[in-house]
């Protein structure tokens, strides 16, 4: 057993190249860190982390033992001393808490760390500009997968798991096409993401019906919030039966007509008399057409 100097002082055991174990009931002798990164630890204990599925209570990985090796900096624990460790990562699981706090009162000291299976589905990211291709262009699987990536719940790159449907496009006629990406992680969790690609035109030029085009509308994210200057001009010229778009000017799928709970009164302010086609919208927000 190592003993402290009766004269006190700092860095009493410096230069040992490890933590020095001090066993004592003397409250005046305390755990100390030294300038060399080690120090003296009073009544050290071994901590055992039990990694468990929160739903079943079953252990899902081997027990992680810490505190035995006094040559590892930052991995010592003193009896009765508050400590914090980072929850170990486990593929296919997400820790319910990023950190685990405890004050060991025995040696060894057992700590349960709980996890949720899956913890979330993969995330698919399509970067760069909205995808568009020239009319008649040969489009390959590689073209459709360009700038598409995926990560699992732990942030690991699983781009190689992505599949795309279809794997090629018919570009003989202009318009829009739906493309679906599927990413699958090691546990079988899947995410499917749909994008709209343009063929032979940009998204703003896509025509719906009655001469209405995507560029005739104003957008807030995936919501149509009104008419652009070109749309207002159409209404003034007598084209008051509107055809709503399926996509925004950046190629995102339109999800709603109107945004939030604030009325916009498009019927009153812009002279729209009817909706001939609702496009892809699945909701109509309060006050878009009436007061």
Phi, psi and omega in degrees: 000132177278147180234147178282158178291136178297345181267358178072211181100170182258160179052045183300320182251025182298150180090358181285340180075018181192169172287147178254125181279124179238119178254116183199154173256004181286114182293346181278347178262120186237160174294134182223144172263141182256168181292341180272006177094347177257216180155194177250138180237126185273127178050060182293150180231160173266132180251133179243119179266122178258115186267113190234148171287123184297329183282322186254340184079000181279144176287134187248002178201168180295151177298134177261118182257130182229151175098352180284322184267105183281005176265356180264118180293139177081003181238053174231148183223130180259143180300126180081001181260129181298136182221160177220134175231157177274133179297128179297149177278140177229125180302132178086359180227156175235129180296136179292334175222133182294328180236151178239122181253141180196163174229098186298136179239009178209169178224114002285166180240126184259134180232131175269131175242120186259149183225156173249129182297137180079295179070004182141156180271165178301157177247126178257131181238129175248108185262173180081192182286158174306142184286134176212149183224153179286149176298131181086354180290140176280119183251124182256171175301320180297323178297318183287332181272352181298134178067019177249130181221167180211147175228153176271186186296337179267006179083007179283142181286120177236032181304327182295344181276351187290133169245156182229141179223122357284171180269353174209168183234146170275110184253022183288336179234146179286158179144204180242152179227143175271134177233135184243130176249139177234128176243138183231129179270182185295338180265003179089002176290135184236150171230135176244129180236130178256137171233162176248128177249150181257141178239123174076007182195168172266167187298323181297333183272355182296133182256138177264269177215166180057022178082004180281140179235161180304321183292351179279001184239155174257145186231152169230099187065239180259018180248138170278123183245003179159198180251145174281181180298323179290326177291318178298324178295323178298316180296316180298332180276359177107357179273080188260359177262102191274149173241111184284151185276162173271334183228160175273179181291345176257007175094000178284150179287130177289131183249336183210157171256113188095160182222128179072198183256004181274119181298141177247345174052050181297327179299319184282319189274332185247355175080016177293132181252339181199158174248110180282331182209130183271000180063220183262002184298140178248359178211151178239118185281155184305133170079007183293324183245355183211168179253000000 
